[in-house]
């Protein structure tokens, strides 16, 4: 499976999953997620998927510092509704990494390890997303803004050709290359600058 080489440059998210430990899924519950994992789940790589990955990474670093984050022990709240904007796309990426879901997730074992009530939408927050440690109650607000990472000017006419079904295979390939160049600019070259984290 061939993919853009910068996927392998993106920082990996390391976690401990207590449920996976109990069920013998991963030794000591240690599990890692890379950018390619969420891209495969989403079906594509774009600024939204990249932003969701980075917001989760930076939030977990702020909440856990040098500890490994506990998967399934993180509550996530979105300002937007599930159907609004790209909240659903971001939520899917966050779910993939943290295990948090709104209704569809695991219901738990004897009232432990439940994940079906750890994601909320229409929250009264001013940030894009709020992450909360279930064990300590510590919270951070996360803001994502990639607007200063501008797309190549050649992308717009190529996109128009694609929309009109007039693009050649070479033009489609070039559009994809330029698209991923912008994603690289966000998630590799500016991964510290596009996300802001504030303690609540």
PAVEX-315099 format. One record per residue (C-alpha): residue in one letter; x, y, z. Coordinates in Angstrom, 3 decimals, decimal comma. Layout:
N
[atom A [X Y Z]]
...
end
This chain:
200
[atom X [0,000 0,000 0,000]]
[atom X [1,652 3,189 -1,203]]
[atom X [1,106 6,466 0,651]]
[atom X [2,762 9,901 0,859]]
[atom X [6,096 9,539 2,646]]
[atom X [5,327 12,315 5,148]]
[atom X [2,737 10,038 6,824]]
[atom X [5,711 8,274 8,413]]
[atom X [7,097 11,567 9,743]]
[atom X [4,015 12,365 11,843]]
[atom X [4,461 11,882 15,578]]
[atom X [2,904 8,687 16,977]]
[atom X [0,397 8,691 19,842]]
[atom X [1,233 6,127 22,540]]
[atom X [-1,429 5,079 25,074]]
[atom X [-2,424 2,537 27,705]]
[atom X [-5,797 0,860 27,182]]
[atom X [-6,915 -0,713 30,493]]
[atom X [-9,699 -2,681 28,779]]
[atom X [-7,259 -4,116 26,236]]
[atom X [-5,021 -5,147 29,125]]
[atom X [-7,846 -6,951 30,966]]
[atom X [-8,972 -8,746 27,812]]
[atom X [-5,439 -9,719 26,838]]
[atom X [-5,571 -7,763 23,597]]
[atom X [-2,255 -5,924 23,920]]
[atom X [0,479 -6,705 26,431]]
[atom X [0,119 -4,347 29,418]]
[atom X [-2,549 -2,550 27,375]]
[atom X [0,090 -0,621 25,454]]
[atom X [-1,248 0,602 22,108]]
[atom X [-0,044 3,170 19,596]]
[atom X [-1,764 5,122 16,842]]
[atom X [-0,076 6,706 13,847]]
[atom X [-1,461 9,131 11,290]]
[atom X [-1,846 6,359 8,735]]
[atom X [-4,170 4,520 11,153]]
[atom X [-6,683 7,375 11,254]]
[atom X [-6,315 8,040 7,527]]
[atom X [-7,299 4,448 6,771]]
[atom X [-10,282 4,733 9,111]]
[atom X [-11,368 8,064 7,592]]
[atom X [-10,683 6,952 4,027]]
[atom X [-8,636 10,034 3,185]]
[atom X [-6,006 12,513 4,382]]
[atom X [-7,092 16,153 4,585]]
[atom X [-6,657 19,243 6,796]]
[atom X [-9,644 18,185 8,936]]
[atom X [-8,343 14,675 9,604]]
[atom X [-4,855 16,079 10,217]]
[atom X [-6,295 18,682 12,594]]
[atom X [-8,275 16,085 14,536]]
[atom X [-5,143 13,992 14,961]]
[atom X [-3,081 16,981 16,084]]
[atom X [-5,740 18,306 18,460]]
[atom X [-5,903 14,905 20,124]]
[atom X [-2,122 14,602 20,311]]
[atom X [-1,618 18,034 21,875]]
[atom X [-4,557 17,659 24,265]]
[atom X [-3,239 14,337 25,559]]
[atom X [0,262 15,783 25,986]]
[atom X [-1,165 18,663 28,006]]
[atom X [-3,328 16,410 30,184]]
[atom X [-0,844 13,608 30,809]]
[atom X [2,536 15,279 30,269]]
[atom X [5,120 12,471 30,529]]
[atom X [2,593 9,764 31,453]]
[atom X [0,987 7,528 28,858]]
[atom X [-2,658 8,603 28,377]]
[atom X [-5,360 6,169 29,460]]
[atom X [-7,549 5,170 26,529]]
[atom X [-11,213 4,984 27,497]]
[atom X [-10,661 7,427 30,366]]
[atom X [-10,924 10,637 28,329]]
[atom X [-14,131 12,635 27,899]]
[atom X [-14,461 14,806 24,798]]
[atom X [-16,877 17,683 24,122]]
[atom X [-17,538 19,531 20,859]]
[atom X [-19,023 22,981 20,441]]
[atom X [-20,823 21,975 17,232]]
[atom X [-23,613 19,464 16,815]]
[atom X [-22,768 16,036 15,365]]
[atom X [-24,343 17,015 12,038]]
[atom X [-22,766 20,469 11,834]]
[atom X [-19,650 21,268 9,830]]
[atom X [-16,880 18,736 10,261]]
[atom X [-17,603 17,830 13,901]]
[atom X [-18,546 14,280 12,906]]
[atom X [-15,342 13,763 10,928]]
[atom X [-13,231 15,082 13,795]]
[atom X [-15,232 13,036 16,280]]
[atom X [-14,544 9,828 14,358]]
[atom X [-10,798 10,449 14,483]]
[atom X [-10,931 11,299 18,191]]
[atom X [-12,980 8,152 18,842]]
[atom X [-10,465 6,026 16,962]]
[atom X [-7,642 7,267 19,208]]
[atom X [-9,281 7,809 22,603]]
[atom X [-12,110 5,259 22,474]]
[atom X [-14,634 7,918 23,528]]
[atom X [-18,076 7,686 21,871]]
[atom X [-21,470 9,280 22,418]]
[atom X [-23,863 6,312 22,167]]
[atom X [-22,399 3,551 20,037]]
[atom X [-19,402 2,592 22,135]]
[atom X [-18,681 -0,199 24,576]]
[atom X [-21,125 -0,351 27,507]]
[atom X [-18,563 -1,689 29,973]]
[atom X [-17,825 -4,712 32,135]]
[atom X [-19,615 -4,596 35,501]]
[atom X [-19,797 -0,787 35,267]]
[atom X [-16,120 -0,471 34,353]]
[atom X [-14,508 0,513 31,030]]
[atom X [-17,712 2,041 29,580]]
[atom X [-17,069 4,361 26,619]]
[atom X [-20,548 5,031 25,225]]
[atom X [-21,040 8,270 27,181]]
[atom X [-17,648 9,939 26,835]]
[atom X [-18,324 12,137 23,776]]
[atom X [-20,692 15,104 23,745]]
[atom X [-21,853 17,576 21,118]]
[atom X [-23,504 21,019 21,397]]
[atom X [-21,352 21,717 24,438]]
[atom X [-21,259 25,183 25,962]]
[atom X [-17,603 25,842 25,162]]
[atom X [-15,742 28,428 23,109]]
[atom X [-13,000 26,136 21,815]]
[atom X [-13,192 23,621 18,979]]
[atom X [-12,910 20,692 21,379]]
[atom X [-12,560 20,153 25,124]]
[atom X [-10,741 17,104 26,506]]
[atom X [-11,187 15,946 30,113]]
[atom X [-9,435 13,323 32,197]]
[atom X [-12,108 11,178 33,817]]
[atom X [-9,836 10,201 36,727]]
[atom X [-8,692 13,691 37,772]]
[atom X [-11,268 16,014 36,168]]
[atom X [-8,490 18,079 34,582]]
[atom X [-9,624 19,745 31,345]]
[atom X [-8,072 21,530 28,369]]
[atom X [-9,638 23,507 25,541]]
[atom X [-8,134 22,987 22,104]]
[atom X [-8,192 25,409 19,174]]
[atom X [-7,201 24,497 15,608]]
[atom X [-6,405 27,028 12,883]]
[atom X [-4,513 25,928 9,741]]
[atom X [-5,592 28,957 7,679]]
[atom X [-2,073 30,358 7,396]]
[atom X [-0,922 27,169 5,628]]
[atom X [-2,135 28,234 2,218]]
[atom X [-2,985 25,839 -0,624]]
[atom X [-1,003 25,988 -3,849]]
[atom X [-2,734 28,385 -6,299]]
[atom X [-2,743 25,650 -8,943]]
[atom X [-5,189 23,597 -6,884]]
[atom X [-8,273 25,700 -7,612]]
[atom X [-8,277 25,328 -11,435]]
[atom X [-7,439 21,640 -11,088]]
[atom X [-10,345 21,175 -8,684]]
[atom X [-12,679 22,838 -11,169]]
[atom X [-11,570 20,442 -13,884]]
[atom X [-12,192 17,505 -11,536]]
[atom X [-15,677 18,795 -10,624]]
[atom X [-16,463 19,145 -14,334]]
[atom X [-15,168 15,632 -15,091]]
[atom X [-12,660 17,185 -17,497]]
[atom X [-9,433 16,424 -15,633]]
[atom X [-6,910 14,014 -17,131]]
[atom X [-5,332 11,279 -15,020]]
[atom X [-2,175 13,383 -14,797]]
[atom X [-4,151 16,422 -13,602]]
[atom X [-5,975 14,342 -10,973]]
[atom X [-2,653 12,968 -9,752]]
[atom X [-1,160 16,471 -9,593]]
[atom X [-4,142 17,756 -7,607]]
[atom X [-3,721 14,929 -5,101]]
[atom X [-0,013 15,660 -4,770]]
[atom X [-0,656 19,354 -4,097]]
[atom X [-3,467 18,507 -1,660]]
[atom X [-1,178 16,278 0,371]]
[atom X [1,578 18,896 0,256]]
[atom X [-0,745 21,224 2,163]]
[atom X [-1,586 18,478 4,647]]
[atom X [2,147 17,939 5,161]]
[atom X [2,552 21,669 5,757]]
[atom X [-0,031 21,402 8,524]]
[atom X [0,773 18,153 10,304]]
[atom X [4,552 17,994 9,867]]
[atom X [5,942 21,446 9,212]]
[atom X [3,584 23,404 11,485]]
[atom X [2,289 20,768 13,915]]
[atom X [3,044 23,025 16,916]]
[atom X [1,673 26,230 15,364]]
[atom X [-1,743 25,138 14,086]]
[atom X [-3,003 24,003 17,520]]
[atom X [-3,420 26,013 20,725]]
[atom X [-4,181 24,357 24,062]]
[atom X [-5,545 26,194 27,122]]
[atom X [-6,146 24,759 30,578]]
[atom X [-9,733 25,211 31,791]]
end
